[in-house]
Amino acid sequence: KPGMVQHLCLNLFFVSTVTTVIFNANPLLRFDGYYMLADLLEIPNLRQKASTMLQHTFAWYCLGIEMPEDPFMPKAGKGWFIFYAIASSFYRWFVLVGITIFLYTVLKPYRLQSIGIILATVSLGAVFINLGWSVVKIIRMPRQEPMSAAKVATTLTVCGMLLVAAVMIPFPWYTQSAFVIEPIDVHDVYTQTAGVLTEIRVKPGDHVEKGDVLAVLESPELEDTLRDLHAQLQAQKVETEFYAQIAEAISEIRGLNRVFQLEEEIEETETQMEHLEIKAPAAGVIVESPRVPEPSLDRLDEQLPSWHGTPLQPENIGAVLDEGTQFCSIAPVDSFRAVLLIDQSDRDDIAVGREVRLKLDHMPEVKLTGTVTEISDRHREYAPRALSNKYGGNLPTTTDSQGREKLSGTIVYQAIVDVDQDPAMLKSGMRGQARFIVAERSAIQWLWRTLRRTFHFRL
């Protein structure tokens, strides 16, 4: 049955499986899988011999140095040994990068990400120092023949060409940004009169027509005010009639003016009473308003408890809604758009009219397309709740006193994309990842961008 025991067993199974596949059973690392492969092939010191063959091959083909032959090295299958040495080196790099990113991600919420950066710097430094020292040992090794100038020149030329290509030649690649589906022409519904919420007649996702009653409020103060105004009006009419009978023209005129004033106040109060019925301004689907956080204990000591969450929640019946409170939103059912939050480093890489591919998180097999119609010139300070890392998104946010999710540690710009898809499969609040092609960055620029986005360096 679902519970703590099942959760612990699932985590244990996951950790055991991952460590077995990545470390223990993998022959590219010197753990159980490596020794099993060495015993199966009957080759002791498999990794050492593979690394030695790779060094000999590098020394001959890149530097023109013929290394002394080792009588204990295998005579056949040299290519497989070299392939194993290269594969194991790349896999160690892969594990190192993965562990570094994992440590950085885990320690970042505690502001200890600098520890992960230090470990990554030390590990990478050790790897490069080891590679450089290996080349130095090959060059300084006693030999009868000098290094081949042609091979050294060829090696340096190839390395230089690769470096120039990595720095100068741009190649196409894609970049990603988070998006959320929102309906077009959303109508926000606000309370026009303060009152006590007594009845909720709709719930999120319900379809309503224009003029339908969404909720009912009560205001004892308005009811008392209306009764008092009616009483004053009746008394004023009697007084005015009395002045008319005794021919007091000035007092009669003042009484008539007071009657007109009271009738206007009664009409205004009745209008406010009518607004206690919250009605739909347009046809569409009910969408929840932004959530209001539950007040902390410190704030409860300073003020009376208030409602939290959304006004559509049944537990808020009996709560007082102030004038201007957003009760809900009404979205049309036939038009949607995607709101992209683009990192500032990608702001200049996307333009109006660019085609964008969209992939929803809950429907990864469905590929959507759209066209950028608008890009903001000012960065956005708050993120939609669906894109916050607190609600399953990937944008780091902090919740402010009003319940809004404020972006932290990142600067994003908003782009609007018209979605070319059947609206029947779309729903407000869906999130996903958008991709668009960028063809103006070199390999070094792409690498630096990835490192900068993964590790936020601060001087």
Secondary structure, DSSP 8 states (H G I E B T S, - for coil): --SHHHHHHHHHHHHHHHHIIIIIT-TTSTTHHHHHHHHHHT-TTHHHHHHHHHHHHHIIIII-------TTS-SS-HHHHHHHHHHHHHHHHHHHHHHHHHHHHHHGGGT-HHHHHHHHHHHHHHHHHHHHHHHHHHHHS--SS---HHHHHHHHHHHHHHHHHHHH-B--EEEEEEEEEEESS-EEEE-SS-EEEEEE---TT-EE-TT-EEEEEE-HHHHHHHHHHHHHHHHHHHHHHHHHHTT-HHHHHHHHHHHHHHHHHHHHHHHHHHTTEEE-SSSEEEEE---B----HHHHHHS-----B-TTSGGGTT-EE-TT-EEEEEE-SS-EEEEEEEEGGGGGG--TT-EEEEEESS-TT-EEEEEEEEE-SS-BSEE-GGGBGGGT-SB-EEE-TTS-EEE-S--EEEEEEEE-S-GGG--TT-EEEEEEEE-S-BHHHHHHHHHHHHS----
